[in-house]
């Protein structure tokens, strides 16, 4: 098995755990609160820029307290996903308005 591919597969359980522990409460808050979506738009913008920088500079990112390393190719994928999330949060946080008959949470 190719070494970089094995490293990416070794990191998969950490990414899934992070999505469950951090991602699900974040999604709940983002759906309910507009100000949180505004904050996330900025956070995703910065994160996507950093991930693309790591990809373009060919910098592998070690995951603290583990032997796993995020490859530059995975940084490109994460940068793309974070940019898409930035666009979604930007639209629903800043530009989208609920109709008058729909109360905001």
N, C-alpha and C positions, 0 to 999 in steps of 0.2 A: 504494500500500500504506500502511496506517495506521502512523504512526511508532512507537507503543508496541509494536505487534505485530512490527515489523521489529527492534526492539531485543531482544525476547524471542527471536526466531529467531536473531539474531546471537550470543546467549549460549548457545545449545544446544550447539555444539561444546565450549565450555569445561566445561559441566556433564557432558557425556558423558565427556570426558577425566578429569575429577575422579572420576567414579564408577568408572572403570576403574582409575586409579592409586591412589586411596585406598580406594574402596569394596570392591573384591574382597579385598584382604588383611584388611580389617576384618571382612568376613563370615566369612572362614576362621577368624580368631581368636575371633569371637563364637560360632561353632558349637562350637569345641573347648574353650573355657575359660569356666566359669561366672562367675568373678570379672570377666572382661571384659564379660560381659553385664550385670552389676550396674553397672559403670562406664558402659556405654553407656546404660542406663536413665536415669541422672542427666543425662548429656550431651544425650540427645534431649529430655528434659523442659525443660531450660534453653533449648535451641535452638528448640523449638516455641514456648515463651513469647516469646522475642525475635522470632521471625518473625511471630507474631500481633500483637505490639506494632507492628512496622514496618508491617504491613497496616492496623491500626486508626488509626495516626498518619499514614498516607498518606506514608510516607518511602521514596523510591527509594534503592536501595543500589548504589553504583558498584563495579564489580569492578576491583581494583587492577591497574594497568599495562595496562589495556585501555580501550576506549571503551564497553564494554558496561555496561548499568545493569539491575539487577534491579528490576522493577516491583513496586509494592505487591501487585498481584494474584498475582504469582508468589510473593511472600512468604506469602500466605495458603495457597497450594497446598503450599509447602514446610512451613509450620507444621502443616498437616493430616497430611502424610506423616510428619513427625517425631513428632507426637503418637501416631500409630498405631505407629510403631517403638518409642516409649517404652513403650506398653502391652505389646507383644510382649516386649521386653527385660526389663521389670519382671516379667512372668509367668515367663519361662524363667530369669531370673537369680535371683529371690528366692523364688518360690513353688513352681515345678515341681521335683519330686524324681524322680530316676531310680529304677527298681526295683532291688532288691538284686542281681539277676542281670545287670545292665548296668553294666559298669565305666565310671567317669568317665575322660575322657582326661587 
